[in-house]
Amino acid sequence: MELLIFGSLTDIIGKNSLVLEAPNNTEQLKKSLLEQYPGLAQAHYFLAINKIMVHDNQPLQEGDVVALMPAFSGG
């Protein structure tokens, strides 16, 4: 799967994309990323799978494109 990284999260991860073996679900992805990039513990971010925002734990499969996006602010 491809992980696209946006905004301030690129400073934490050091790249704007990664190619990963797909974990079973988004919770496993978050756990794996946190182990590799502890700075994510302080970050507020959202996930999208194949351009669809997800909020709950969702299954992942090879070929998915997951976007890691910082929390939006606006007015």
N, CA, C and O atoms as a Tripos MOL2 file, in Angstrom:
@<TRIPOS>MOLECULE
protein
  300   299    75     0     0
PROTEIN
NO_CHARGES

@<TRIPOS>ATOM
      1 N           0.8370   -1.1730    0.0000 N.3       1 MET1
      2 CA          0.0000    0.0000    0.0000 C.3       1 MET1
      3 C           0.8800    1.2340    0.0000 C.2       1 MET1
      4 O           2.0350    1.1980    0.4240 O.2       1 MET1
      5 N           0.3120    2.3200   -0.4820 N.am      2 GLU2
      6 CA          1.0380    3.5840   -0.5040 C.3       2 GLU2
      7 C           0.4710    4.4900    0.5780 C.2       2 GLU2
      8 O          -0.7450    4.6240    0.7170 O.2       2 GLU2
      9 N           1.3620    5.1080    1.3410 N.am      3 LEU3
     10 CA          0.9710    6.0630    2.3680 C.3       3 LEU3
     11 C           1.4220    7.4420    1.9180 C.2       3 LEU3
     12 O           2.6150    7.6820    1.7310 O.2       3 LEU3
     13 N           0.4710    8.3460    1.7450 N.am      4 LEU4
     14 CA          0.7650    9.7260    1.3770 C.3       4 LEU4
     15 C           0.7180   10.5680    2.6440 C.2       4 LEU4
     16 O          -0.2200   10.4520    3.4330 O.2       4 LEU4
     17 N           1.7210   11.4110    2.8430 N.am      5 ILE5
     18 CA          1.8410   12.1920    4.0680 C.3       5 ILE5
     19 C           1.7640   13.6730    3.7080 C.2       5 ILE5
     20 O           2.4280   14.1340    2.7800 O.2       5 ILE5
     21 N           0.9490   14.4050    4.4520 N.am      6 PHE6
     22 CA          0.7000   15.8070    4.1240 C.3       6 PHE6
     23 C           1.0360   16.7420    5.2810 C.2       6 PHE6
     24 O           1.0750   16.3430    6.4450 O.2       6 PHE6
     25 N           1.2770   17.9940    4.9200 N.am      7 GLY7
     26 CA          1.4300   19.0760    5.8850 C.3       7 GLY7
     27 C           2.5540   18.8560    6.8760 C.2       7 GLY7
     28 O           3.6210   18.3470    6.5320 O.2       7 GLY7
     29 N           2.2970   19.2480    8.1080 N.am      8 SER8
     30 CA          3.3070   19.1800    9.1620 C.3       8 SER8
     31 C           3.7350   17.7500    9.4740 C.2       8 SER8
     32 O           4.7840   17.5420   10.0840 O.2       8 SER8
     33 N           2.9450   16.7710    9.0700 N.am      9 LEU9
     34 CA          3.3030   15.3730    9.3280 C.3       9 LEU9
     35 C           4.5380   14.9610    8.5360 C.2       9 LEU9
     36 O           5.2380   14.0250    8.9220 O.2       9 LEU9
     37 N           4.8120   15.6510    7.4320 N.am     10 THR10
     38 CA          6.0360   15.3460    6.6750 C.3      10 THR10
     39 C           7.2720   15.7070    7.4820 C.2      10 THR10
     40 O           8.3220   15.0900    7.3070 O.2      10 THR10
     41 N           7.1670   16.7010    8.3670 N.am     11 ASP11
     42 CA          8.2980   17.0520    9.2290 C.3      11 ASP11
     43 C           8.5940   15.9350   10.2230 C.2      11 ASP11
     44 O           9.7550   15.6790   10.5420 O.2      11 ASP11
     45 N           7.5640   15.2760   10.7070 N.am     12 ILE12
     46 CA          7.7310   14.1910   11.6770 C.3      12 ILE12
     47 C           8.2860   12.9500   10.9950 C.2      12 ILE12
     48 O           9.1950   12.3080   11.5200 O.2      12 ILE12
     49 N           7.7480   12.6080    9.8340 N.am     13 ILE13
     50 CA          8.1230   11.3730    9.1430 C.3      13 ILE13
     51 C           9.3410   11.5750    8.2500 C.2      13 ILE13
     52 O          10.1040   10.6370    8.0160 O.2      13 ILE13
     53 N           9.5230   12.7840    7.7560 N.am     14 GLY14
     54 CA         10.6910   13.0810    6.9340 C.3      14 GLY14
     55 C          10.5200   12.7710    5.4580 C.2      14 GLY14
     56 O          11.4690   12.8890    4.6830 O.2      14 GLY14
     57 N           9.3240   12.3780    5.0670 N.am     15 LYS15
     58 CA          9.0190   12.0640    3.6680 C.3      15 LYS15
     59 C           7.5730   12.4410    3.3990 C.2      15 LYS15
     60 O           6.7840   12.6270    4.3260 O.2      15 LYS15
     61 N           7.2310   12.5520    2.1160 N.am     16 ASN16
     62 CA          5.8300   12.8230    1.7940 C.3      16 ASN16
     63 C           5.0940   11.5900    1.2860 C.2      16 ASN16
     64 O           3.9060   11.6600    0.9730 O.2      16 ASN16
     65 N           5.7980   10.4580    1.2030 N.am     17 SER17
     66 CA          5.1240    9.1990    0.8710 C.3      17 SER17
     67 C           5.9960    8.0220    1.2870 C.2      17 SER17
     68 O           7.2200    8.1310    1.3680 O.2      17 SER17
     69 N           5.3450    6.9070    1.5460 N.am     18 LEU18
     70 CA          6.0090    5.6510    1.8860 C.3      18 LEU18
     71 C           5.2700    4.5220    1.1780 C.2      18 LEU18
     72 O           4.0630    4.6130    0.9510 O.2      18 LEU18
     73 N           5.9790    3.4760    0.8350 N.am     19 VAL19
     74 CA          5.3470    2.2530    0.3430 C.3      19 VAL19
     75 C           5.5280    1.2130    1.4410 C.2      19 VAL19
     76 O           6.6510    0.9150    1.8480 O.2      19 VAL19
     77 N           4.4160    0.6670    1.9150 N.am     20 LEU20
     78 CA          4.4160   -0.2610    3.0410 C.3      20 LEU20
     79 C           3.6680   -1.5330    2.6820 C.2      20 LEU20
     80 O           2.8130   -1.5420    1.7960 O.2      20 LEU20
     81 N           4.0010   -2.6000    3.3830 N.am     21 GLU21
     82 CA          3.1640   -3.7950    3.3140 C.3      21 GLU21
     83 C           1.9070   -3.4630    4.1090 C.2      21 GLU21
     84 O           1.9970   -2.9850    5.2400 O.2      21 GLU21
     85 N           0.7620   -3.7080    3.5370 N.am     22 ALA22
     86 CA         -0.4940   -3.3060    4.1810 C.3      22 ALA22
     87 C          -0.7240   -4.0990    5.4610 C.2      22 ALA22
     88 O          -0.7530   -5.3290    5.4360 O.2      22 ALA22
     89 N          -0.8890   -3.3900    6.5910 N.am     23 PRO23
     90 CA         -1.3260   -4.0880    7.8020 C.3      23 PRO23
     91 C          -2.7920   -4.4810    7.6360 C.2      23 PRO23
     92 O          -3.4330   -4.1040    6.6550 O.2      23 PRO23
     93 N          -3.3140   -5.2330    8.5900 N.am     24 ASN24
     94 CA         -4.7000   -5.7010    8.4840 C.3      24 ASN24
     95 C          -5.7220   -4.5780    8.5410 C.2      24 ASN24
     96 O          -6.7750   -4.6590    7.9090 O.2      24 ASN24
     97 N          -5.4100   -3.5170    9.3080 N.am     25 ASN25
     98 CA         -6.4020   -2.4580    9.4980 C.3      25 ASN25
     99 C          -5.7240   -1.1500    9.8890 C.2      25 ASN25
    100 O          -4.5110   -1.0960   10.0950 O.2      25 ASN25
    101 N          -6.5300   -0.1010    9.9860 N.am     26 THR26
    102 CA         -5.9760    1.2220   10.2670 C.3      26 THR26
    103 C          -5.4020    1.3250   11.6760 C.2      26 THR26
    104 O          -4.4430    2.0670   11.8860 O.2      26 THR26
    105 N          -5.9560    0.6070   12.6400 N.am     27 GLU27
    106 CA         -5.3910    0.6520   13.9940 C.3      27 GLU27
    107 C          -3.9810    0.0660   14.0020 C.2      27 GLU27
    108 O          -3.0920    0.6020   14.6630 O.2      27 GLU27
    109 N          -3.7710   -1.0250   13.2760 N.am     28 GLN28
    110 CA         -2.4270   -1.5990   13.1820 C.3      28 GLN28
    111 C          -1.4790   -0.6550   12.4570 C.2      28 GLN28
    112 O          -0.3060   -0.5600   12.8160 O.2      28 GLN28
    113 N          -1.9730    0.0410   11.4470 N.am     29 LEU29
    114 CA         -1.1510    1.0170   10.7390 C.3      29 LEU29
    115 C          -0.7150    2.1260   11.6890 C.2      29 LEU29
    116 O           0.4650    2.4760   11.7330 O.2      29 LEU29
    117 N          -1.6560    2.6800   12.4500 N.am     30 LYS30
    118 CA         -1.3290    3.7490   13.3960 C.3      30 LYS30
    119 C          -0.3000    3.2780   14.4220 C.2      30 LYS30
    120 O           0.6430    4.0040   14.7360 O.2      30 LYS30
    121 N          -0.4800    2.0730   14.9400 N.am     31 LYS31
    122 CA          0.4490    1.5320   15.9370 C.3      31 LYS31
    123 C           1.8440    1.3830   15.3400 C.2      31 LYS31
    124 O           2.8330    1.7510   15.9730 O.2      31 LYS31
    125 N           1.9260    0.8520   14.1380 N.am     32 SER32
    126 CA          3.2150    0.6700   13.4690 C.3      32 SER32
    127 C           3.8960    2.0100   13.2100 C.2      32 SER32
    128 O           5.0980    2.1520   13.4350 O.2      32 SER32
    129 N           3.1340    2.9860   12.7390 N.am     33 LEU33
    130 CA          3.7040    4.3110   12.4740 C.3      33 LEU33
    131 C           4.1870    4.9690   13.7580 C.2      33 LEU33
    132 O           5.2330    5.6190   13.7650 O.2      33 LEU33
    133 N           3.4400    4.8090   14.8400 N.am     34 LEU34
    134 CA          3.8200    5.3960   16.1160 C.3      34 LEU34
    135 C           5.1160    4.7810   16.6430 C.2      34 LEU34
    136 O           5.9480    5.4790   17.2240 O.2      34 LEU34
    137 N           5.2850    3.4720   16.4390 N.am     35 GLU35
    138 CA          6.5270    2.8140   16.8590 C.3      35 GLU35
    139 C           7.7190    3.3520   16.0720 C.2      35 GLU35
    140 O           8.7990    3.5370   16.6340 O.2      35 GLU35
    141 N           7.5330    3.6020   14.7830 N.am     36 GLN36
    142 CA          8.6250    4.0850   13.9330 C.3      36 GLN36
    143 C           8.8400    5.5890   14.0470 C.2      36 GLN36
    144 O           9.9620    6.0700   13.8920 O.2      36 GLN36
    145 N           7.7720    6.3320   14.3180 N.am     37 TYR37
    146 CA          7.8230    7.7970   14.3540 C.3      37 TYR37
    147 C           7.1270    8.2850   15.6280 C.2      37 TYR37
    148 O           5.9720    8.7100   15.5750 O.2      37 TYR37
    149 N           7.8220    8.2270   16.7750 N.am     38 PRO38
    150 CA          7.1960    8.5870   18.0570 C.3      38 PRO38
    151 C           6.6190   10.0010   18.0940 C.2      38 PRO38
    152 O           5.7280   10.2760   18.8970 O.2      38 PRO38
    153 N           7.1060   10.8940   17.2510 N.am     39 GLY39
    154 CA          6.5740   12.2520   17.2030 C.3      39 GLY39
    155 C           5.1030   12.3070   16.8330 C.2      39 GLY39
    156 O           4.4360   13.3070   17.0960 O.2      39 GLY39
    157 N           4.5890   11.2470   16.2270 N.am     40 LEU40
    158 CA          3.1650   11.2100   15.8710 C.3      40 LEU40
    159 C           2.2690   11.1760   17.1060 C.2      40 LEU40
    160 O           1.0800   11.4810   17.0180 O.2      40 LEU40
    161 N           2.8330   10.8060   18.2590 N.am     41 ALA41
    162 CA          2.0270   10.7340   19.4820 C.3      41 ALA41
    163 C           1.4350   12.0910   19.8390 C.2      41 ALA41
    164 O           0.3560   12.1560   20.4280 O.2      41 ALA41
    165 N           2.1180   13.1640   19.4940 N.am     42 GLN42
    166 CA          1.6480   14.5130   19.8120 C.3      42 GLN42
    167 C           0.8590   15.1450   18.6650 C.2      42 GLN42
    168 O           0.3350   16.2500   18.8060 O.2      42 GLN42
    169 N           0.7760   14.4580   17.5490 N.am     43 ALA43
    170 CA          0.1180   15.0170   16.3600 C.3      43 ALA43
    171 C          -1.3620   14.6330   16.3210 C.2      43 ALA43
    172 O          -1.7510   13.5450   16.7470 O.2      43 ALA43
    173 N          -2.1540   15.5320   15.8130 N.am     44 HIS44
    174 CA         -3.5720   15.2480   15.5590 C.3      44 HIS44
    175 C          -3.7210   15.0970   14.0530 C.2      44 HIS44
    176 O          -3.4120   16.0140   13.2930 O.2      44 HIS44
    177 N          -4.2020   13.9250   13.6290 N.am     45 TYR45
    178 CA         -4.2860   13.6750   12.1960 C.3      45 TYR45
    179 C          -5.4820   12.8010   11.8560 C.2      45 TYR45
    180 O          -6.0800   12.1530   12.7150 O.2      45 TYR45
    181 N          -5.8040   12.8080   10.5780 N.am     46 PHE46
    182 CA         -6.8870   11.9980   10.0310 C.3      46 PHE46
    183 C          -6.3250   11.0550    8.9810 C.2      46 PHE46
    184 O          -5.2490   11.2890    8.4300 O.2      46 PHE46
    185 N          -7.0650    9.9840    8.7110 N.am     47 LEU47
    186 CA         -6.7110    9.0450    7.6510 C.3      47 LEU47
    187 C          -7.8020    9.0360    6.5880 C.2      47 LEU47
    188 O          -8.9880    9.1830    6.8840 O.2      47 LEU47
    189 N          -7.3730    8.8610    5.3600 N.am     48 ALA48
    190 CA         -8.3020    8.6130    4.2580 C.3      48 ALA48
    191 C          -7.7940    7.3810    3.5190 C.2      48 ALA48
    192 O          -6.5930    7.2340    3.2960 O.2      48 ALA48
    193 N          -8.7040    6.5080    3.1450 N.am     49 ILE49
    194 CA         -8.3660    5.3170    2.3640 C.3      49 ILE49
    195 C          -8.9850    5.4980    0.9920 C.2      49 ILE49
    196 O         -10.1990    5.6510    0.8580 O.2      49 ILE49
    197 N          -8.1360    5.4780   -0.0260 N.am     50 ASN50
    198 CA         -8.6130    5.6490   -1.4020 C.3      50 ASN50
    199 C          -9.5270    6.8690   -1.5360 C.2      50 ASN50
    200 O         -10.5900    6.8110   -2.1530 O.2      50 ASN50
    201 N          -9.0740    7.9810   -0.9350 N.am     51 LYS51
    202 CA         -9.7330    9.2970   -0.9980 C.3      51 LYS51
    203 C         -11.0220    9.3950   -0.1920 C.2      51 LYS51
    204 O         -11.7980   10.3300   -0.3910 O.2      51 LYS51
    205 N         -11.2670    8.4470    0.7160 N.am     52 ILE52
    206 CA        -12.4540    8.4900    1.5680 C.3      52 ILE52
    207 C         -11.9940    8.5910    3.0170 C.2      52 ILE52
    208 O         -11.2790    7.7200    3.5140 O.2      52 ILE52
    209 N         -12.4150    9.6730    3.6960 N.am     53 MET53
    210 CA        -12.0490    9.8660    5.1000 C.3      53 MET53
    211 C         -12.6250    8.7350    5.9470 C.2      53 MET53
    212 O         -13.7710    8.3250    5.7600 O.2      53 MET53
    213 N         -11.8140    8.2380    6.8810 N.am     54 VAL54
    214 CA        -12.2710    7.1980    7.7970 C.3      54 VAL54
    215 C         -12.0140    7.6580    9.2280 C.2      54 VAL54
    216 O         -11.0340    8.3490    9.5050 O.2      54 VAL54
    217 N         -12.9030    7.2680   10.1240 N.am     55 HIS55
    218 CA        -12.7680    7.6610   11.5240 C.3      55 HIS55
    219 C         -12.6670    6.4460   12.4310 C.2      55 HIS55
    220 O         -12.0710    6.5310   13.5050 O.2      55 HIS55
    221 N         -13.2260    5.3390   12.0310 N.am     56 ASP56
    222 CA        -13.1720    4.1150   12.8190 C.3      56 ASP56
    223 C         -12.1170    3.1930   12.2270 C.2      56 ASP56
    224 O         -11.5840    3.4500   11.1470 O.2      56 ASP56
    225 N         -11.8230    2.1210   12.9460 N.am     57 ASN57
    226 CA        -10.8920    1.1190   12.4440 C.3      57 ASN57
    227 C         -11.4550    0.4970   11.1640 C.2      57 ASN57
    228 O         -12.5890    0.0180   11.1450 O.2      57 ASN57
    229 N         -10.6600    0.5090   10.1100 N.am     58 GLN58
    230 CA        -11.0930   -0.0100    8.8120 C.3      58 GLN58
    231 C         -10.0780   -1.0210    8.2880 C.2      58 GLN58
    232 O          -8.8820   -0.8780    8.5460 O.2      58 GLN58
    233 N         -10.5300   -2.0380    7.5590 N.am     59 PRO59
    234 CA         -9.5890   -2.9970    6.9720 C.3      59 PRO59
    235 C          -8.7510   -2.3420    5.8760 C.2      59 PRO59
    236 O          -9.2020   -1.4150    5.2030 O.2      59 PRO59
    237 N          -7.5420   -2.8330    5.7120 N.am     60 LEU60
    238 CA         -6.6420   -2.3760    4.6540 C.3      60 LEU60
    239 C          -6.2200   -3.5630    3.8180 C.2      60 LEU60
    240 O          -6.1910   -4.6970    4.2970 O.2      60 LEU60
    241 N          -5.8900   -3.2950    2.5570 N.am     61 GLN61
    242 CA         -5.3930   -4.3530    1.6830 C.3      61 GLN61
    243 C          -4.3400   -3.7860    0.7520 C.2      61 GLN61
    244 O          -4.2500   -2.5740    0.5540 O.2      61 GLN61
    245 N          -3.5460   -4.6790    0.1820 N.am     62 GLU62
    246 CA         -2.5280   -4.2520   -0.7750 C.3      62 GLU62
    247 C          -3.2110   -3.4740   -1.8970 C.2      62 GLU62
    248 O          -4.3020   -3.8370   -2.3350 O.2      62 GLU62
    249 N          -2.5780   -2.4280   -2.3490 N.am     63 GLY63
    250 CA         -3.1380   -1.6050   -3.4100 C.3      63 GLY63
    251 C          -3.8820   -0.3800   -2.9030 C.2      63 GLY63
    252 O          -4.1600    0.5400   -3.6730 O.2      63 GLY63
    253 N          -4.2120   -0.3610   -1.5990 N.am     64 ASP64
    254 CA         -4.8620    0.8220   -1.0420 C.3      64 ASP64
    255 C          -3.8930    1.9980   -1.0440 C.2      64 ASP64
    256 O          -2.6800    1.8240   -0.9230 O.2      64 ASP64
    257 N          -4.4470    3.1870   -1.1820 N.am     65 VAL65
    258 CA         -3.6840    4.4230   -1.0170 C.3      65 VAL65
    259 C          -4.2580    5.1040    0.2180 C.2      65 VAL65
    260 O          -5.4270    5.4900    0.2480 O.2      65 VAL65
    261 N          -3.4180    5.2450    1.2320 N.am     66 VAL66
    262 CA         -3.8400    5.8430    2.4940 C.3      66 VAL66
    263 C          -3.1920    7.2100    2.6170 C.2      66 VAL66
    264 O          -1.9860    7.3540    2.4120 O.2      66 VAL66
    265 N          -3.9870    8.2050    2.9480 N.am     67 ALA67
    266 CA         -3.4740    9.5570    3.1600 C.3      67 ALA67
    267 C          -3.4680    9.8490    4.6550 C.2      67 ALA67
    268 O          -4.4500    9.6040    5.3570 O.2      67 ALA67
    269 N          -2.3510   10.3720    5.1220 N.am     68 LEU68
    270 CA         -2.1770   10.7880    6.5100 C.3      68 LEU68
    271 C          -2.1690   12.3130    6.4980 C.2      68 LEU68
    272 O          -1.2350   12.9300    5.9870 O.2      68 LEU68
    273 N          -3.2210   12.9210    7.0690 N.am     69 MET69
    274 CA         -3.4110   14.3690    6.9500 C.3      69 MET69
    275 C          -3.5250   15.0100    8.3220 C.2      69 MET69
    276 O          -4.2090   14.4800    9.1980 O.2      69 MET69
    277 N          -2.8620   16.1490    8.5230 N.am     70 PRO70
    278 CA         -3.0060   16.8370    9.8050 C.3      70 PRO70
    279 C          -4.4380   17.3240    9.9860 C.2      70 PRO70
    280 O          -5.1690   17.5390    9.0200 O.2      70 PRO70
    281 N          -4.8170   17.4930   11.2500 N.am     71 ALA71
    282 CA         -6.1520   18.0090   11.5490 C.3      71 ALA71
    283 C          -6.3290   19.3600   10.8780 C.2      71 ALA71
    284 O          -5.4110   20.1790   10.8460 O.2      71 ALA71
    285 N          -7.5040   19.5750   10.3530 N.am     72 PHE72
    286 CA         -7.8050   20.8130    9.6450 C.3      72 PHE72
    287 C          -8.1810   21.9000   10.6400 C.2      72 PHE72
    288 O          -8.7940   21.6300   11.6720 O.2      72 PHE72
    289 N          -7.8120   23.1060   10.3230 N.am     73 SER73
    290 CA         -8.3060   24.2520   11.0830 C.3      73 SER73
    291 C          -8.9330   25.2020   10.0800 C.2      73 SER73
    292 O          -8.5450   25.2410    8.9120 O.2      73 SER73
    293 N          -9.8660   25.9350   10.5300 N.am     74 GLY74
    294 CA        -10.5110   26.8320    9.5790 C.3      74 GLY74
    295 C         -11.4120   27.8160   10.2760 C.2      74 GLY74
    296 O         -11.4790   27.8830   11.5040 O.2      74 GLY74
    297 N         -12.0830   28.5580    9.4760 N.am     75 GLY75
    298 CA        -12.9500   29.5510   10.0800 C.3      75 GLY75
    299 C         -14.0230   29.9800    9.1290 C.2      75 GLY75
    300 O         -14.8540   30.8210    9.4730 O.2      75 GLY75
@<TRIPOS>BOND
     1     1     2 1
     2     2     3 1
     3     3     4 2
     4     3     5 am
     5     5     6 1
     6     6     7 1
     7     7     8 2
     8     7     9 am
     9     9    10 1
    10    10    11 1
    11    11    12 2
    12    11    13 am
    13    13    14 1
    14    14    15 1
    15    15    16 2
    16    15    17 am
    17    17    18 1
    18    18    19 1
    19    19    20 2
    20    19    21 am
    21    21    22 1
    22    22    23 1
    23    23    24 2
    24    23    25 am
    25    25    26 1
    26    26    27 1
    27    27    28 2
    28    27    29 am
    29    29    30 1
    30    30    31 1
    31    31    32 2
    32    31    33 am
    33    33    34 1
    34    34    35 1
    35    35    36 2
    36    35    37 am
    37    37    38 1
    38    38    39 1
    39    39    40 2
    40    39    41 am
    41    41    42 1
    42    42    43 1
    43    43    44 2
    44    43    45 am
    45    45    46 1
    46    46    47 1
    47    47    48 2
    48    47    49 am
    49    49    50 1
    50    50    51 1
    51    51    52 2
    52    51    53 am
    53    53    54 1
    54    54    55 1
    55    55    56 2
    56    55    57 am
    57    57    58 1
    58    58    59 1
    59    59    60 2
    60    59    61 am
    61    61    62 1
    62    62    63 1
    63    63    64 2
    64    63    65 am
    65    65    66 1
    66    66    67 1
    67    67    68 2
    68    67    69 am
    69    69    70 1
    70    70    71 1
    71    71    72 2
    72    71    73 am
    73    73    74 1
    74    74    75 1
    75    75    76 2
    76    75    77 am
    77    77    78 1
    78    78    79 1
    79    79    80 2
    80    79    81 am
    81    81    82 1
    82    82    83 1
    83    83    84 2
    84    83    85 am
    85    85    86 1
    86    86    87 1
    87    87    88 2
    88    87    89 am
    89    89    90 1
    90    90    91 1
    91    91    92 2
    92    91    93 am
    93    93    94 1
    94    94    95 1
    95    95    96 2
    96    95    97 am
    97    97    98 1
    98    98    99 1
    99    99   100 2
   100    99   101 am
   101   101   102 1
   102   102   103 1
   103   103   104 2
   104   103   105 am
   105   105   106 1
   106   106   107 1
   107   107   108 2
   108   107   109 am
   109   109   110 1
   110   110   111 1
   111   111   112 2
   112   111   113 am
   113   113   114 1
   114   114   115 1
   115   115   116 2
   116   115   117 am
   117   117   118 1
   118   118   119 1
   119   119   120 2
   120   119   121 am
   121   121   122 1
   122   122   123 1
   123   123   124 2
   124   123   125 am
   125   125   126 1
   126   126   127 1
   127   127   128 2
   128   127   129 am
   129   129   130 1
   130   130   131 1
   131   131   132 2
   132   131   133 am
   133   133   134 1
   134   134   135 1
   135   135   136 2
   136   135   137 am
   137   137   138 1
   138   138   139 1
   139   139   140 2
   140   139   141 am
   141   141   142 1
   142   142   143 1
   143   143   144 2
   144   143   145 am
   145   145   146 1
   146   146   147 1
   147   147   148 2
   148   147   149 am
   149   149   150 1
   150   150   151 1
   151   151   152 2
   152   151   153 am
   153   153   154 1
   154   154   155 1
   155   155   156 2
   156   155   157 am
   157   157   158 1
   158   158   159 1
   159   159   160 2
   160   159   161 am
   161   161   162 1
   162   162   163 1
   163   163   164 2
   164   163   165 am
   165   165   166 1
   166   166   167 1
   167   167   168 2
   168   167   169 am
   169   169   170 1
   170   170   171 1
   171   171   172 2
   172   171   173 am
   173   173   174 1
   174   174   175 1
   175   175   176 2
   176   175   177 am
   177   177   178 1
   178   178   179 1
   179   179   180 2
   180   179   181 am
   181   181   182 1
   182   182   183 1
   183   183   184 2
   184   183   185 am
   185   185   186 1
   186   186   187 1
   187   187   188 2
   188   187   189 am
   189   189   190 1
   190   190   191 1
   191   191   192 2
   192   191   193 am
   193   193   194 1
   194   194   195 1
   195   195   196 2
   196   195   197 am
   197   197   198 1
   198   198   199 1
   199   199   200 2
   200   199   201 am
   201   201   202 1
   202   202   203 1
   203   203   204 2
   204   203   205 am
   205   205   206 1
   206   206   207 1
   207   207   208 2
   208   207   209 am
   209   209   210 1
   210   210   211 1
   211   211   212 2
   212   211   213 am
   213   213   214 1
   214   214   215 1
   215   215   216 2
   216   215   217 am
   217   217   218 1
   218   218   219 1
   219   219   220 2
   220   219   221 am
   221   221   222 1
   222   222   223 1
   223   223   224 2
   224   223   225 am
   225   225   226 1
   226   226   227 1
   227   227   228 2
   228   227   229 am
   229   229   230 1
   230   230   231 1
   231   231   232 2
   232   231   233 am
   233   233   234 1
   234   234   235 1
   235   235   236 2
   236   235   237 am
   237   237   238 1
   238   238   239 1
   239   239   240 2
   240   239   241 am
   241   241   242 1
   242   242   243 1
   243   243   244 2
   244   243   245 am
   245   245   246 1
   246   246   247 1
   247   247   248 2
   248   247   249 am
   249   249   250 1
   250   250   251 1
   251   251   252 2
   252   251   253 am
   253   253   254 1
   254   254   255 1
   255   255   256 2
   256   255   257 am
   257   257   258 1
   258   258   259 1
   259   259   260 2
   260   259   261 am
   261   261   262 1
   262   262   263 1
   263   263   264 2
   264   263   265 am
   265   265   266 1
   266   266   267 1
   267   267   268 2
   268   267   269 am
   269   269   270 1
   270   270   271 1
   271   271   272 2
   272   271   273 am
   273   273   274 1
   274   274   275 1
   275   275   276 2
   276   275   277 am
   277   277   278 1
   278   278   279 1
   279   279   280 2
   280   279   281 am
   281   281   282 1
   282   282   283 1
   283   283   284 2
   284   283   285 am
   285   285   286 1
   286   286   287 1
   287   287   288 2
   288   287   289 am
   289   289   290 1
   290   290   291 1
   291   291   292 2
   292   291   293 am
   293   293   294 1
   294   294   295 1
   295   295   296 2
   296   295   297 am
   297   297   298 1
   298   298   299 1
   299   299   300 2
@<TRIPOS>SUBSTRUCTURE
     1 MET1         2 RESIDUE 1 A MET
     2 GLU2         6 RESIDUE 1 A GLU
     3 LEU3        10 RESIDUE 1 A LEU
     4 LEU4        14 RESIDUE 1 A LEU
     5 ILE5        18 RESIDUE 1 A ILE
     6 PHE6        22 RESIDUE 1 A PHE
     7 GLY7        26 RESIDUE 1 A GLY
     8 SER8        30 RESIDUE 1 A SER
     9 LEU9        34 RESIDUE 1 A LEU
    10 THR10       38 RESIDUE 1 A THR
    11 ASP11       42 RESIDUE 1 A ASP
    12 ILE12       46 RESIDUE 1 A ILE
    13 ILE13       50 RESIDUE 1 A ILE
    14 GLY14       54 RESIDUE 1 A GLY
    15 LYS15       58 RESIDUE 1 A LYS
    16 ASN16       62 RESIDUE 1 A ASN
    17 SER17       66 RESIDUE 1 A SER
    18 LEU18       70 RESIDUE 1 A LEU
    19 VAL19       74 RESIDUE 1 A VAL
    20 LEU20       78 RESIDUE 1 A LEU
    21 GLU21       82 RESIDUE 1 A GLU
    22 ALA22       86 RESIDUE 1 A ALA
    23 PRO23       90 RESIDUE 1 A PRO
    24 ASN24       94 RESIDUE 1 A ASN
    25 ASN25       98 RESIDUE 1 A ASN
    26 THR26      102 RESIDUE 1 A THR
    27 GLU27      106 RESIDUE 1 A GLU
    28 GLN28      110 RESIDUE 1 A GLN
    29 LEU29      114 RESIDUE 1 A LEU
    30 LYS30      118 RESIDUE 1 A LYS
    31 LYS31      122 RESIDUE 1 A LYS
    32 SER32      126 RESIDUE 1 A SER
    33 LEU33      130 RESIDUE 1 A LEU
    34 LEU34      134 RESIDUE 1 A LEU
    35 GLU35      138 RESIDUE 1 A GLU
    36 GLN36      142 RESIDUE 1 A GLN
    37 TYR37      146 RESIDUE 1 A TYR
    38 PRO38      150 RESIDUE 1 A PRO
    39 GLY39      154 RESIDUE 1 A GLY
    40 LEU40      158 RESIDUE 1 A LEU
    41 ALA41      162 RESIDUE 1 A ALA
    42 GLN42      166 RESIDUE 1 A GLN
    43 ALA43      170 RESIDUE 1 A ALA
    44 HIS44      174 RESIDUE 1 A HIS
    45 TYR45      178 RESIDUE 1 A TYR
    46 PHE46      182 RESIDUE 1 A PHE
    47 LEU47      186 RESIDUE 1 A LEU
    48 ALA48      190 RESIDUE 1 A ALA
    49 ILE49      194 RESIDUE 1 A ILE
    50 ASN50      198 RESIDUE 1 A ASN
    51 LYS51      202 RESIDUE 1 A LYS
    52 ILE52      206 RESIDUE 1 A ILE
    53 MET53      210 RESIDUE 1 A MET
    54 VAL54      214 RESIDUE 1 A VAL
    55 HIS55      218 RESIDUE 1 A HIS
    56 ASP56      222 RESIDUE 1 A ASP
    57 ASN57      226 RESIDUE 1 A ASN
    58 GLN58      230 RESIDUE 1 A GLN
    59 PRO59      234 RESIDUE 1 A PRO
    60 LEU60      238 RESIDUE 1 A LEU
    61 GLN61      242 RESIDUE 1 A GLN
    62 GLU62      246 RESIDUE 1 A GLU
    63 GLY63      250 RESIDUE 1 A GLY
    64 ASP64      254 RESIDUE 1 A ASP
    65 VAL65      258 RESIDUE 1 A VAL
    66 VAL66      262 RESIDUE 1 A VAL
    67 ALA67      266 RESIDUE 1 A ALA
    68 LEU68      270 RESIDUE 1 A LEU
    69 MET69      274 RESIDUE 1 A MET
    70 PRO70      278 RESIDUE 1 A PRO
    71 ALA71      282 RESIDUE 1 A ALA
    72 PHE72      286 RESIDUE 1 A PHE
    73 SER73      290 RESIDUE 1 A SER
    74 GLY74      294 RESIDUE 1 A GLY
    75 GLY75      298 RESIDUE 1 A GLY
